[in-house]
Structures are given as structure tokens and as C-alpha cells.
Amino acid sequence: MSLPFTDRKRRNPKPHHQNPVPDTKRDDVEGGFDGSSFTGAVFNLSTTIVGAGIMALPAAVKQLGLIPGLIMIVLCAMITESSIVILLRFTHASKSSTYSGVVRDGYGDVGRFFLLLCIIFNNMGMLVVYMVIIGDVFSGTWSQGVHYSGVLDEWFGQRFWSTRPILLFLTTIFVFIPLASFRRVDSLRYTSALSVGLAIVFVVITAGLAIVKFFYGSIGMPRLMPKLTNDESFWKLFTTIPILVTAYICHHNVHPIENELKDTSHMNAIVRTSLILCTCVYMATSLFGILLFGDKIQDDVLANFDGDLGVPYGTFLNDVVRVSYGIHLILVFPIVFFSLRLNLDGLLFPHAIPLAFDNKRFYFVTLILMAFVFVGANYVPSIWYAFQFTGATTTLFVGYIFPAAIALKDNRGVATKKDKLLSLLIIILAVSCSTIAICSDLYTFNNKTTLHVA
């Protein structure tokens, strides 16, 4: 039987007689586990990918224009697959079992430390975004002075338990913490399958609404190319890059999923299958979302599903879309949290016994992280800002810069010339886009602040 993944699998543990793992605890953790299946791994990796990023993609594609936007989605998927393939190749060559282990093999403890920080900040930002969207769906949100009602407000009116802080607190206590208590990522395969199914429900309903409105003649021609009126509008296009990058980030969960497989040789096929599935979902969501709402698309497209859709049973369909995707994000939360907890524990307790075998440390780290995510979700005003911050910094490092840097150094001698050229291109693009996106965001923010003061 295989033990659950830990970041300390290849550290220098104490001899077994000095630090034994009790049989009862081992049985509790493993539970007769015989390795995860291909299908379960695809669902878990797909769920890691299709999180909150899908909700911001229509706004990003609108800004780029429909044709360039859809092309960029495909290109990001291709670059993501290349970076994961490179990462896995060096994982096997270095005989590492973790992402941080691969980085340490190439860049030592300093590189490992920096990677862990990037994963922690990236995952923390994503979980905050998930909570923000869940709050938007069920409690409502404000955007540009307009209030978009939440599902619970519409059903029951304003109640104290439907306010954002109370709702998120109850969800954390009764849903997130129980789901985050699993010690093995494969234990989440059924919730992952359900979450992927709910994402597909969202796409199907959105597509159906767009097709019906098309036959009603109430859909205008979408903007096919970006609208460039001045230099600011051109540089603002680069702010969509962090959104696209964030939509595909899954590198932090590749190793936990691979380590639990019955046959690890299937991992490349699992990655490709998951990326194809997610790319189809992303393209359909962006296309039909733009057809439905045009230039009125919000940063979080779910916020658009609170008004009259102009079709029969529009109110009912609005509720189905929002509730199904709200539940989807609730089910995505624990699989991203799994990686966050594992990497934070590896950073804070690098020489301790595996986290799954230490109940006190397991629940301590879990509760501390939950508290931070909950507080953050109550202070982030928009998912666009959260995506910009993480996507332009930590996400680029975790998803692209670190794998490319490992291939360029190639201290195991397994990178091909093509790998090195591609890695160099990835680093140049990542650093350039990140710099431009951050500068553009700062410029826009300063302009807004100046206008507000004036």
C-alpha cells in the first residue's frame, strides 16, 4: 500500500525505530487505499484547473476581442502542458516526489523556499477568490454602484444569516473544514467529479440561453478584435494575461495526484486529458458568455445572472446557474486547500513526521489557514484585483518560470534543445507580460485615485 503524499518523503527522516508511525494511525490514513485511478486523477486535476478562473475569462476575452481571446486560451493550454511535461521529466530524473524537491535539486534550499512561498501565496489568493465568488452568488455584490442580488436575498429577503460575513463563516464551519479534513487527495475524487459536472451544467445552460436568444434575434455581433483607442487601451490588454494564466494553474497538485496513482506512467495522459476538457469548457464559457451579455459582462460573469435574461423561465435558469456554480466552487475549495496546507507545513516544519500522521499539527495548520482565507475574503472588493495580483506574480512563477528555469539549468542532462528554447521563450514572455501587467494596473489605479480625489 502507498503512503499519502508528503513534502518530506525524501528528506532525511529519523530511523524508523526512533520515529515510528503507529499501526492504528497508519490504518486510519490509508484506509485500504490501493492507488487512485486514471479517471479519479483526471477529475482531481480538472477540478484544480477549473476553479474561479472560468468566471473571469469572459471579461478577459471581451477585452482582447473574441478571436484573439479564444486563441490565447488555446495557447495558454499548450504552454501549460509543456511546462508540466518538463516538470514531470525532471521529477523522474531527480527521483523527487514533490515540486519543491525538484526545485531544490536544481536550485538548492533557496529555490525550494521561494517556490513554497509562491505556492502558498498563489493558493491563498485563489481560495480567497473562491470565497468572494461564493459570497457574490449567495449574498450578492456591488459593482460600479449597481447592486447585484444574491440567491438567498431573492429567495428569503435580507436576513442576518444571509449577509456575506455570516454566510461565509457558516460555510467554513460546516462545509470547508469537514471537506478539508481528508488526509489523501484521492478521497476528494467524487466531489471533484461532481464539481466538474456542475461546471459543465453551467456551460450547457449558458450555451442554451445564447442559442435561444440568437433565434429570438436579441444577440448582437460580438467584438471580434480588441478596441484600441489610445496607448492606455493597448497596454491594458496585457492585464488579461494574469487572468488567462491563473485559469490553468494546477502545477501545485500534479505531484500529489501522481504520487497516489496506481500507474504513474499515465500522468502525462492525465494532464493532456484534463487540459483538453478544461480548454473546451473555457472556450465555450467565454464564447457564449460574450454572446449573452456583450460589453455588459462583469469581472465575475456570475454577477450577470441576476436580471431578466429575456427567455422563458429566465429567473429559474438564473438561479440554477448561480447555485450550481456556487456549489462547484465549494467543492473545488478543498482540493486547492490540500496543496496549500501541504506546502505551508513543508515550509514551517521541514523535518517533522508526515502531516497526515500528526493530528495536532494537521488540525492546527488547517484552522490557521481557514482563518486567514476567511478574513481575506471579507476584504477583497473584486476577483479581478485578486487575479491580477496573484496572476502577475506568484502564479507565473509556479506555473511557468520555475519549470522553465529547471529545464534551462538542466543539471540532470535530460532537457532537449527544444525544451531549452521553449523554456527561454516562456521566461521572456512571463517576465515581460508580468511587468507590463503590473505597470498597467498601477497606472490605472493611480488614474482612478486621481480622478476620485479631484
Salt bridges, closest charged atoms under 4 A:
ASP7 OD2 - ARG11 NH2 2.31
ASP7 OD2 - ARG112 NH2 3.10
GLU81 OE2 - ARG272 NE 2.63
ASP105 OD1 - ARG412 NH2 2.69
ASP136 OD1 - ARG164 NH2 2.52
GLU154 OE1 - ARG322 NH2 2.75
ASP186 OD2 - ARG189 NH1 2.86
GLU258 OE2 - HIS92 NE2 2.75
ASP263 OD2 - HIS266 NE2 3.53
ASP295 OD1 - ARG223 NH2 3.21
ASP319 OD1 - ARG322 NH2 3.18
ASP345 OD2 - ARG8 NH2 2.49
ASP345 OD1 - ARG361 NE 2.64
ASP358 OD2 - ARG361 NH1 3.03
ASP410 OD2 - LYS420 NZ 3.72
ASP419 OD2 - ARG89 NH1 2.15
